[in-house]
């Protein structure tokens, strides 16, 4: 896994190697986890993964902004965003 990005296929392969699940079962497991994460976030609930971090849904209200090309004022619409806050353990391991 020396790629720049970790993919679902890489996760399934790691599960296959570490736990002995078939490739298909490992892929189904990864898909089930991500489906549950998406459903929870779409319901605007937070997802906390112990020793990893927390995903939160933030609601941004509409506001005035500027078009970067023309400089004309414009309204930026209301939207939801997802934020991630790493756990202290993960932050500590990254900053070693």
PDB file as gemmi writes it, atoms N, CA and C in Angstrom:
CRYST1    1.000    1.000    1.000  90.00  90.00  90.00 P 1                      
ATOM      1  N   UNK A   1       0.824  -1.189   0.000  1.00  0.00           N  
ATOM      2  CA  UNK A   1       0.000   0.000   0.000  1.00  0.00           C  
ATOM      3  C   UNK A   1       0.867   1.252   0.000  1.00  0.00           C  
ATOM      4  N   UNK A   2       1.697   1.417  -0.987  1.00  0.00           N  
ATOM      5  CA  UNK A   2       2.564   2.582  -1.090  1.00  0.00           C  
ATOM      6  C   UNK A   2       1.957   3.666  -1.967  1.00  0.00           C  
ATOM      7  N   UNK A   3       0.649   3.635  -2.157  1.00  0.00           N  
ATOM      8  CA  UNK A   3      -0.018   4.627  -2.982  1.00  0.00           C  
ATOM      9  C   UNK A   3      -0.274   5.887  -2.167  1.00  0.00           C  
ATOM     10  N   UNK A   4      -0.602   6.952  -2.890  1.00  0.00           N  
ATOM     11  CA  UNK A   4      -0.924   8.213  -2.228  1.00  0.00           C  
ATOM     12  C   UNK A   4      -2.275   8.139  -1.527  1.00  0.00           C  
ATOM     13  N   UNK A   5      -3.194   7.338  -2.051  1.00  0.00           N  
ATOM     14  CA  UNK A   5      -4.537   7.241  -1.488  1.00  0.00           C  
ATOM     15  C   UNK A   5      -4.833   5.810  -1.059  1.00  0.00           C  
ATOM     16  N   UNK A   6      -5.520   5.684   0.064  1.00  0.00           N  
ATOM     17  CA  UNK A   6      -5.990   4.390   0.531  1.00  0.00           C  
ATOM     18  C   UNK A   6      -7.385   4.187  -0.047  1.00  0.00           C  
ATOM     19  N   UNK A   7      -7.599   3.102  -0.768  1.00  0.00           N  
ATOM     20  CA  UNK A   7      -8.882   2.863  -1.431  1.00  0.00           C  
ATOM     21  C   UNK A   7      -9.666   1.778  -0.700  1.00  0.00           C  
ATOM     22  N   UNK A   8     -10.924   1.626  -1.095  1.00  0.00           N  
ATOM     23  CA  UNK A   8     -11.756   0.571  -0.533  1.00  0.00           C  
ATOM     24  C   UNK A   8     -11.151  -0.798  -0.840  1.00  0.00           C  
ATOM     25  N   UNK A   9     -10.602  -0.923  -2.023  1.00  0.00           N  
ATOM     26  CA  UNK A   9      -9.982  -2.182  -2.427  1.00  0.00           C  
ATOM     27  C   UNK A   9      -8.784  -2.500  -1.522  1.00  0.00           C  
ATOM     28  N   UNK A  10      -8.003  -1.481  -1.174  1.00  0.00           N  
ATOM     29  CA  UNK A  10      -6.874  -1.671  -0.263  1.00  0.00           C  
ATOM     30  C   UNK A  10      -7.361  -2.123   1.118  1.00  0.00           C  
ATOM     31  N   UNK A  11      -8.442  -1.530   1.592  1.00  0.00           N  
ATOM     32  CA  UNK A  11      -8.996  -1.926   2.892  1.00  0.00           C  
ATOM     33  C   UNK A  11      -9.475  -3.373   2.859  1.00  0.00           C  
ATOM     34  N   UNK A  12     -10.167  -3.755   1.784  1.00  0.00           N  
ATOM     35  CA  UNK A  12     -10.656  -5.128   1.653  1.00  0.00           C  
ATOM     36  C   UNK A  12      -9.490  -6.104   1.590  1.00  0.00           C  
ATOM     37  N   UNK A  13      -8.434  -5.725   0.889  1.00  0.00           N  
ATOM     38  CA  UNK A  13      -7.256  -6.589   0.785  1.00  0.00           C  
ATOM     39  C   UNK A  13      -6.601  -6.765   2.151  1.00  0.00           C  
ATOM     40  N   UNK A  14      -6.522  -5.695   2.948  1.00  0.00           N  
ATOM     41  CA  UNK A  14      -5.944  -5.778   4.292  1.00  0.00           C  
ATOM     42  C   UNK A  14      -6.781  -6.685   5.187  1.00  0.00           C  
ATOM     43  N   UNK A  15      -8.099  -6.587   5.093  1.00  0.00           N  
ATOM     44  CA  UNK A  15      -8.983  -7.461   5.880  1.00  0.00           C  
ATOM     45  C   UNK A  15      -8.790  -8.908   5.453  1.00  0.00           C  
ATOM     46  N   UNK A  16      -8.680  -9.132   4.149  1.00  0.00           N  
ATOM     47  CA  UNK A  16      -8.447 -10.471   3.614  1.00  0.00           C  
ATOM     48  C   UNK A  16      -7.152 -11.058   4.157  1.00  0.00           C  
ATOM     49  N   UNK A  17      -6.083 -10.279   4.165  1.00  0.00           N  
ATOM     50  CA  UNK A  17      -4.779 -10.771   4.604  1.00  0.00           C  
ATOM     51  C   UNK A  17      -4.710 -10.976   6.114  1.00  0.00           C  
ATOM     52  N   UNK A  18      -5.274 -10.039   6.874  1.00  0.00           N  
ATOM     53  CA  UNK A  18      -5.177 -10.102   8.341  1.00  0.00           C  
ATOM     54  C   UNK A  18      -6.151 -11.095   8.963  1.00  0.00           C  
ATOM     55  N   UNK A  19      -7.364 -11.176   8.409  1.00  0.00           N  
ATOM     56  CA  UNK A  19      -8.408 -11.958   9.061  1.00  0.00           C  
ATOM     57  C   UNK A  19      -8.809 -13.206   8.287  1.00  0.00           C  
ATOM     58  N   UNK A  20      -8.314 -13.350   7.071  1.00  0.00           N  
ATOM     59  CA  UNK A  20      -8.596 -14.559   6.302  1.00  0.00           C  
ATOM     60  C   UNK A  20      -9.961 -14.595   5.637  1.00  0.00           C  
ATOM     61  N   UNK A  21     -10.676 -13.479   5.617  1.00  0.00           N  
ATOM     62  CA  UNK A  21     -11.951 -13.447   4.902  1.00  0.00           C  
ATOM     63  C   UNK A  21     -11.684 -13.541   3.411  1.00  0.00           C  
ATOM     64  N   UNK A  22     -12.664 -14.018   2.664  1.00  0.00           N  
ATOM     65  CA  UNK A  22     -12.525 -14.017   1.207  1.00  0.00           C  
ATOM     66  C   UNK A  22     -12.522 -12.578   0.705  1.00  0.00           C  
ATOM     67  N   UNK A  23     -11.998 -12.375  -0.495  1.00  0.00           N  
ATOM     68  CA  UNK A  23     -11.972 -11.024  -1.069  1.00  0.00           C  
ATOM     69  C   UNK A  23     -13.378 -10.442  -1.125  1.00  0.00           C  
ATOM     70  N   UNK A  24     -14.335 -11.264  -1.536  1.00  0.00           N  
ATOM     71  CA  UNK A  24     -15.723 -10.806  -1.665  1.00  0.00           C  
ATOM     72  C   UNK A  24     -16.314 -10.418  -0.310  1.00  0.00           C  
ATOM     73  N   UNK A  25     -16.090 -11.259   0.699  1.00  0.00           N  
ATOM     74  CA  UNK A  25     -16.616 -10.973   2.039  1.00  0.00           C  
ATOM     75  C   UNK A  25     -15.964  -9.720   2.628  1.00  0.00           C  
ATOM     76  N   UNK A  26     -14.669  -9.574   2.398  1.00  0.00           N  
ATOM     77  CA  UNK A  26     -13.964  -8.397   2.900  1.00  0.00           C  
ATOM     78  C   UNK A  26     -14.494  -7.132   2.223  1.00  0.00           C  
ATOM     79  N   UNK A  27     -14.733  -7.195   0.917  1.00  0.00           N  
ATOM     80  CA  UNK A  27     -15.282  -6.040   0.191  1.00  0.00           C  
ATOM     81  C   UNK A  27     -16.682  -5.715   0.690  1.00  0.00           C  
ATOM     82  N   UNK A  28     -17.491  -6.743   0.943  1.00  0.00           N  
ATOM     83  CA  UNK A  28     -18.843  -6.527   1.475  1.00  0.00           C  
ATOM     84  C   UNK A  28     -18.790  -5.883   2.860  1.00  0.00           C  
ATOM     85  N   UNK A  29     -17.830  -6.305   3.676  1.00  0.00           N  
ATOM     86  CA  UNK A  29     -17.667  -5.738   5.010  1.00  0.00           C  
ATOM     87  C   UNK A  29     -17.298  -4.259   4.935  1.00  0.00           C  
ATOM     88  N   UNK A  30     -16.358  -3.922   4.076  1.00  0.00           N  
ATOM     89  CA  UNK A  30     -15.961  -2.522   3.895  1.00  0.00           C  
ATOM     90  C   UNK A  30     -17.143  -1.695   3.404  1.00  0.00           C  
ATOM     91  N   UNK A  31     -17.893  -2.222   2.434  1.00  0.00           N  
ATOM     92  CA  UNK A  31     -19.061  -1.505   1.914  1.00  0.00           C  
ATOM     93  C   UNK A  31     -20.115  -1.295   2.993  1.00  0.00           C  
ATOM     94  N   UNK A  32     -20.313  -2.305   3.848  1.00  0.00           N  
ATOM     95  CA  UNK A  32     -21.310  -2.190   4.914  1.00  0.00           C  
ATOM     96  C   UNK A  32     -20.909  -1.107   5.917  1.00  0.00           C  
ATOM     97  N   UNK A  33     -19.634  -1.046   6.261  1.00  0.00           N  
ATOM     98  CA  UNK A  33     -19.161  -0.033   7.203  1.00  0.00           C  
ATOM     99  C   UNK A  33     -19.364   1.357   6.621  1.00  0.00           C  
ATOM    100  N   UNK A  34     -18.961   1.557   5.353  1.00  0.00           N  
ATOM    101  CA  UNK A  34     -19.107   2.880   4.751  1.00  0.00           C  
ATOM    102  C   UNK A  34     -20.571   3.250   4.533  1.00  0.00           C  
ATOM    103  N   UNK A  35     -21.420   2.282   4.240  1.00  0.00           N  
ATOM    104  CA  UNK A  35     -22.851   2.570   4.093  1.00  0.00           C  
ATOM    105  C   UNK A  35     -23.438   3.069   5.402  1.00  0.00           C  
ATOM    106  N   UNK A  36     -23.041   2.436   6.481  1.00  0.00           N  
ATOM    107  CA  UNK A  36     -23.542   2.854   7.799  1.00  0.00           C  
ATOM    108  C   UNK A  36     -23.014   4.239   8.173  1.00  0.00           C  
ATOM    109  N   UNK A  37     -21.739   4.504   7.878  1.00  0.00           N  
ATOM    110  CA  UNK A  37     -21.185   5.831   8.132  1.00  0.00           C  
ATOM    111  C   UNK A  37     -21.936   6.903   7.354  1.00  0.00           C  
ATOM    112  N   UNK A  38     -22.181   6.639   6.066  1.00  0.00           N  
ATOM    113  CA  UNK A  38     -22.899   7.615   5.238  1.00  0.00           C  
ATOM    114  C   UNK A  38     -24.304   7.849   5.746  1.00  0.00           C  
ATOM    115  N   UNK A  39     -25.010   6.772   6.095  1.00  0.00           N  
ATOM    116  CA  UNK A  39     -26.386   6.914   6.572  1.00  0.00           C  
ATOM    117  C   UNK A  39     -26.442   7.732   7.857  1.00  0.00           C  
ATOM    118  N   UNK A  40     -25.504   7.497   8.755  1.00  0.00           N  
ATOM    119  CA  UNK A  40     -25.469   8.235  10.020  1.00  0.00           C  
ATOM    120  C   UNK A  40     -25.175   9.706   9.776  1.00  0.00           C  
ATOM    121  N   UNK A  41     -24.198  10.004   8.916  1.00  0.00           N  
ATOM    122  CA  UNK A  41     -23.868  11.404   8.621  1.00  0.00           C  
ATOM    123  C   UNK A  41     -25.000  12.101   7.875  1.00  0.00           C  
ATOM    124  N   UNK A  42     -25.683  11.385   6.985  1.00  0.00           N  
ATOM    125  CA  UNK A  42     -26.807  11.993   6.260  1.00  0.00           C  
ATOM    126  C   UNK A  42     -27.971  12.293   7.198  1.00  0.00           C  
ATOM    127  N   UNK A  43     -28.072  11.563   8.301  1.00  0.00           N  
ATOM    128  CA  UNK A  43     -29.083  11.841   9.324  1.00  0.00           C  
ATOM    129  C   UNK A  43     -28.609  12.953  10.259  1.00  0.00           C  
ATOM    130  N   UNK A  44     -27.468  13.576   9.926  1.00  0.00           N  
ATOM    131  CA  UNK A  44     -26.862  14.678  10.673  1.00  0.00           C  
ATOM    132  C   UNK A  44     -26.513  14.296  12.105  1.00  0.00           C  
ATOM    133  N   UNK A  45     -26.038  13.061  12.266  1.00  0.00           N  
ATOM    134  CA  UNK A  45     -25.550  12.605  13.556  1.00  0.00           C  
ATOM    135  C   UNK A  45     -24.037  12.449  13.463  1.00  0.00           C  
ATOM    136  N   UNK A  46     -23.359  12.581  14.587  1.00  0.00           N  
ATOM    137  CA  UNK A  46     -21.906  12.442  14.567  1.00  0.00           C  
ATOM    138  C   UNK A  46     -21.519  10.968  14.635  1.00  0.00           C  
ATOM    139  N   UNK A  47     -20.315  10.676  14.145  1.00  0.00           N  
ATOM    140  CA  UNK A  47     -19.767   9.320  14.170  1.00  0.00           C  
ATOM    141  C   UNK A  47     -18.456   9.381  14.934  1.00  0.00           C  
ATOM    142  N   UNK A  48     -18.391   8.646  16.047  1.00  0.00           N  
ATOM    143  CA  UNK A  48     -17.177   8.629  16.859  1.00  0.00           C  
ATOM    144  C   UNK A  48     -16.542   7.256  16.760  1.00  0.00           C  
ATOM    145  N   UNK A  49     -15.295   7.227  16.307  1.00  0.00           N  
ATOM    146  CA  UNK A  49     -14.525   5.994  16.226  1.00  0.00           C  
ATOM    147  C   UNK A  49     -13.408   6.107  17.265  1.00  0.00           C  
ATOM    148  N   UNK A  50     -13.512   5.314  18.322  1.00  0.00           N  
ATOM    149  CA  UNK A  50     -12.583   5.394  19.441  1.00  0.00           C  
ATOM    150  C   UNK A  50     -11.160   5.161  18.944  1.00  0.00           C  
ATOM    151  N   UNK A  51     -10.226   5.938  19.439  1.00  0.00           N  
ATOM    152  CA  UNK A  51      -8.806   5.923  19.079  1.00  0.00           C  
ATOM    153  C   UNK A  51      -8.549   6.364  17.651  1.00  0.00           C  
ATOM    154  N   UNK A  52      -9.568   6.869  16.960  1.00  0.00           N  
ATOM    155  CA  UNK A  52      -9.380   7.369  15.596  1.00  0.00           C  
ATOM    156  C   UNK A  52      -9.819   8.824  15.492  1.00  0.00           C  
ATOM    157  N   UNK A  53     -11.103   9.088  15.747  1.00  0.00           N  
ATOM    158  CA  UNK A  53     -11.587  10.459  15.694  1.00  0.00           C  
ATOM    159  C   UNK A  53     -13.094  10.525  15.561  1.00  0.00           C  
ATOM    160  N   UNK A  54     -13.594  11.753  15.366  1.00  0.00           N  
ATOM    161  CA  UNK A  54     -15.032  11.999  15.281  1.00  0.00           C  
ATOM    162  C   UNK A  54     -15.352  12.775  14.013  1.00  0.00           C  
ATOM    163  N   UNK A  55     -16.377  12.314  13.301  1.00  0.00           N  
ATOM    164  CA  UNK A  55     -16.911  13.011  12.143  1.00  0.00           C  
ATOM    165  C   UNK A  55     -18.165  13.743  12.594  1.00  0.00           C  
ATOM    166  N   UNK A  56     -18.271  15.031  12.291  1.00  0.00           N  
ATOM    167  CA  UNK A  56     -19.442  15.839  12.644  1.00  0.00           C  
ATOM    168  C   UNK A  56     -20.002  16.507  11.397  1.00  0.00           C  
ATOM    169  N   UNK A  57     -21.312  16.728  11.391  1.00  0.00           N  
ATOM    170  CA  UNK A  57     -21.955  17.473  10.316  1.00  0.00           C  
ATOM    171  C   UNK A  57     -22.130  18.909  10.806  1.00  0.00           C  
ATOM    172  N   UNK A  58     -21.579  19.856  10.065  1.00  0.00           N  
ATOM    173  CA  UNK A  58     -21.692  21.276  10.392  1.00  0.00           C  
ATOM    174  C   UNK A  58     -22.658  21.934   9.423  1.00  0.00           C  
ATOM    175  N   UNK A  59     -23.555  22.748   9.948  1.00  0.00           N  
ATOM    176  CA  UNK A  59     -24.490  23.483   9.092  1.00  0.00           C  
ATOM    177  C   UNK A  59     -23.978  24.906   8.930  1.00  0.00           C  
ATOM    178  N   UNK A  60     -23.682  25.289   7.717  1.00  0.00           N  
ATOM    179  CA  UNK A  60     -23.209  26.641   7.415  1.00  0.00           C  
ATOM    180  C   UNK A  60     -24.401  27.447   6.916  1.00  0.00           C  
ATOM    181  N   UNK A  61     -24.618  28.616   7.485  1.00  0.00           N  
ATOM    182  CA  UNK A  61     -25.723  29.453   7.030  1.00  0.00           C  
ATOM    183  C   UNK A  61     -25.302  30.229   5.782  1.00  0.00           C  
ATOM    184  N   UNK A  62     -26.283  30.753   5.078  1.00  0.00           N  
ATOM    185  CA  UNK A  62     -25.966  31.529   3.874  1.00  0.00           C  
ATOM    186  C   UNK A  62     -25.282  32.832   4.293  1.00  0.00           C  
ATOM    187  N   UNK A  63     -24.448  33.340   3.390  1.00  0.00           N  
ATOM    188  CA  UNK A  63     -23.705  34.563   3.708  1.00  0.00           C  
ATOM    189  C   UNK A  63     -23.320  35.269   2.422  1.00  0.00           C  
ATOM    190  N   UNK A  64     -22.923  36.507   2.569  1.00  0.00           N  
ATOM    191  CA  UNK A  64     -22.453  37.294   1.431  1.00  0.00           C  
ATOM    192  C   UNK A  64     -20.995  36.956   1.162  1.00  0.00           C  
ATOM    193  N   UNK A  65     -20.652  36.834  -0.105  1.00  0.00           N  
ATOM    194  CA  UNK A  65     -19.280  36.587  -0.501  1.00  0.00           C  
ATOM    195  C   UNK A  65     -18.981  37.356  -1.770  1.00  0.00           C  
ATOM    196  N   UNK A  66     -17.851  37.074  -2.373  1.00  0.00           N  
ATOM    197  CA  UNK A  66     -17.468  37.735  -3.615  1.00  0.00           C  
ATOM    198  C   UNK A  66     -17.041  36.698  -4.632  1.00  0.00           C  
ATOM    199  N   UNK A  67     -17.392  36.954  -5.880  1.00  0.00           N  
ATOM    200  CA  UNK A  67     -16.926  36.118  -6.975  1.00  0.00           C  
ATOM    201  C   UNK A  67     -15.430  36.394  -7.126  1.00  0.00           C  
ATOM    202  N   UNK A  68     -14.576  35.365  -7.007  1.00  0.00           N  
ATOM    203  CA  UNK A  68     -13.136  35.623  -7.059  1.00  0.00           C  
ATOM    204  C   UNK A  68     -12.650  36.128  -8.425  1.00  0.00           C  
ATOM    205  N   UNK A  69     -13.356  35.816  -9.488  1.00  0.00           N  
ATOM    206  CA  UNK A  69     -12.951  36.290 -10.819  1.00  0.00           C  
ATOM    207  C   UNK A  69     -13.295  37.745 -11.059  1.00  0.00           C  
ATOM    208  N   UNK A  70     -14.546  38.061 -10.738  1.00  0.00           N  
ATOM    209  CA  UNK A  70     -15.028  39.403 -11.083  1.00  0.00           C  
ATOM    210  C   UNK A  70     -15.034  40.362  -9.901  1.00  0.00           C  
ATOM    211  N   UNK A  71     -15.035  39.830  -8.680  1.00  0.00           N  
ATOM    212  CA  UNK A  71     -15.105  40.685  -7.503  1.00  0.00           C  
ATOM    213  C   UNK A  71     -16.525  41.112  -7.174  1.00  0.00           C  
ATOM    214  N   UNK A  72     -17.512  40.675  -7.970  1.00  0.00           N  
ATOM    215  CA  UNK A  72     -18.908  41.040  -7.730  1.00  0.00           C  
ATOM    216  C   UNK A  72     -19.426  40.342  -6.478  1.00  0.00           C  
ATOM    217  N   UNK A  73     -20.254  41.038  -5.690  1.00  0.00           N  
ATOM    218  CA  UNK A  73     -20.838  40.386  -4.512  1.00  0.00           C  
ATOM    219  C   UNK A  73     -21.833  39.310  -4.944  1.00  0.00           C  
ATOM    220  N   UNK A  74     -21.893  38.244  -4.155  1.00  0.00           N  
ATOM    221  CA  UNK A  74     -22.843  37.160  -4.425  1.00  0.00           C  
ATOM    222  C   UNK A  74     -23.202  36.491  -3.110  1.00  0.00           C  
ATOM    223  N   UNK A  75     -24.314  35.774  -3.114  1.00  0.00           N  
ATOM    224  CA  UNK A  75     -24.728  35.076  -1.914  1.00  0.00           C  
ATOM    225  C   UNK A  75     -24.238  33.638  -1.993  1.00  0.00           C  
ATOM    226  N   UNK A  76     -23.578  33.187  -0.928  1.00  0.00           N  
ATOM    227  CA  UNK A  76     -23.143  31.800  -0.807  1.00  0.00           C  
ATOM    228  C   UNK A  76     -24.274  31.074  -0.089  1.00  0.00           C  
ATOM    229  N   UNK A  77     -24.802  30.040  -0.710  1.00  0.00           N  
ATOM    230  CA  UNK A  77     -25.993  29.372  -0.190  1.00  0.00           C  
ATOM    231  C   UNK A  77     -25.699  28.580   1.084  1.00  0.00           C  
ATOM    232  N   UNK A  78     -26.770  28.298   1.805  1.00  0.00           N  
ATOM    233  CA  UNK A  78     -26.699  27.495   3.009  1.00  0.00           C  
ATOM    234  C   UNK A  78     -26.305  26.074   2.617  1.00  0.00           C  
ATOM    235  N   UNK A  79     -25.458  25.436   3.435  1.00  0.00           N  
ATOM    236  CA  UNK A  79     -25.017  24.090   3.106  1.00  0.00           C  
ATOM    237  C   UNK A  79     -24.562  23.360   4.363  1.00  0.00           C  
ATOM    238  N   UNK A  80     -24.404  22.060   4.230  1.00  0.00           N  
ATOM    239  CA  UNK A  80     -23.866  21.232   5.304  1.00  0.00           C  
ATOM    240  C   UNK A  80     -22.487  20.736   4.894  1.00  0.00           C  
ATOM    241  N   UNK A  81     -21.605  20.624   5.872  1.00  0.00           N  
ATOM    242  CA  UNK A  81     -20.253  20.144   5.622  1.00  0.00           C  
ATOM    243  C   UNK A  81     -19.909  19.094   6.673  1.00  0.00           C  
ATOM    244  N   UNK A  82     -18.937  18.263   6.349  1.00  0.00           N  
ATOM    245  CA  UNK A  82     -18.480  17.257   7.299  1.00  0.00           C  
ATOM    246  C   UNK A  82     -17.094  17.661   7.791  1.00  0.00           C  
ATOM    247  N   UNK A  83     -16.928  17.636   9.103  1.00  0.00           N  
ATOM    248  CA  UNK A  83     -15.613  17.925   9.676  1.00  0.00           C  
ATOM    249  C   UNK A  83     -15.106  16.668  10.375  1.00  0.00           C  
ATOM    250  N   UNK A  84     -13.807  16.554  10.472  1.00  0.00           N  
ATOM    251  CA  UNK A  84     -13.183  15.425  11.163  1.00  0.00           C  
ATOM    252  C   UNK A  84     -12.248  15.975  12.224  1.00  0.00           C  
ATOM    253  N   UNK A  85     -12.385  15.467  13.422  1.00  0.00           N  
ATOM    254  CA  UNK A  85     -11.481  15.851  14.510  1.00  0.00           C  
ATOM    255  C   UNK A  85     -10.784  14.575  14.980  1.00  0.00           C  
ATOM    256  N   UNK A  86      -9.476  14.492  14.774  1.00  0.00           N  
ATOM    257  CA  UNK A  86      -8.754  13.277  15.179  1.00  0.00           C  
ATOM    258  C   UNK A  86      -8.692  13.146  16.696  1.00  0.00           C  
ATOM    259  N   UNK A  87      -8.586  11.908  17.170  1.00  0.00           N  
ATOM    260  CA  UNK A  87      -8.458  11.669  18.609  1.00  0.00           C  
ATOM    261  C   UNK A  87      -7.068  12.089  19.071  1.00  0.00           C  
ATOM    262  N   UNK A  88      -6.907  12.243  20.375  1.00  0.00           N  
ATOM    263  CA  UNK A  88      -5.604  12.608  20.923  1.00  0.00           C  
ATOM    264  C   UNK A  88      -4.555  11.554  20.585  1.00  0.00           C  
ATOM    265  N   UNK A  89      -4.957  10.300  20.615  1.00  0.00           N  
ATOM    266  CA  UNK A  89      -4.024   9.212  20.323  1.00  0.00           C  
ATOM    267  C   UNK A  89      -3.540   9.294  18.873  1.00  0.00           C  
ATOM    268  N   UNK A  90      -4.457   9.470  17.936  1.00  0.00           N  
ATOM    269  CA  UNK A  90      -4.079   9.576  16.525  1.00  0.00           C  
ATOM    270  C   UNK A  90      -3.218  10.814  16.284  1.00  0.00           C  
ATOM    271  N   UNK A  91      -3.620  11.928  16.864  1.00  0.00           N  
ATOM    272  CA  UNK A  91      -2.841  13.167  16.713  1.00  0.00           C  
ATOM    273  C   UNK A  91      -1.426  12.988  17.262  1.00  0.00           C  
ATOM    274  N   UNK A  92      -1.314  12.311  18.405  1.00  0.00           N  
ATOM    275  CA  UNK A  92      -0.007  12.074  18.988  1.00  0.00           C  
ATOM    276  C   UNK A  92       0.880  11.192  18.124  1.00  0.00           C  
ATOM    277  N   UNK A  93       0.287  10.166  17.524  1.00  0.00           N  
ATOM    278  CA  UNK A  93       1.061   9.276  16.655  1.00  0.00           C  
ATOM    279  C   UNK A  93       1.501   9.976  15.381  1.00  0.00           C  
ATOM    280  N   UNK A  94       0.671  10.839  14.846  1.00  0.00           N  
ATOM    281  CA  UNK A  94       1.028  11.558  13.626  1.00  0.00           C  
ATOM    282  C   UNK A  94       2.137  12.564  13.911  1.00  0.00           C  
ATOM    283  N   UNK A  95       2.101  13.201  15.076  1.00  0.00           N  
ATOM    284  CA  UNK A  95       3.068  14.254  15.411  1.00  0.00           C  
ATOM    285  C   UNK A  95       4.370  13.742  16.023  1.00  0.00           C  
ATOM    286  N   UNK A  96       4.536  12.429  16.121  1.00  0.00           N  
ATOM    287  CA  UNK A  96       5.792  11.896  16.682  1.00  0.00           C  
ATOM    288  C   UNK A  96       6.963  12.228  15.809  1.00  0.00           C  
TER     289      UNK A  96                                                      
END                                                                             
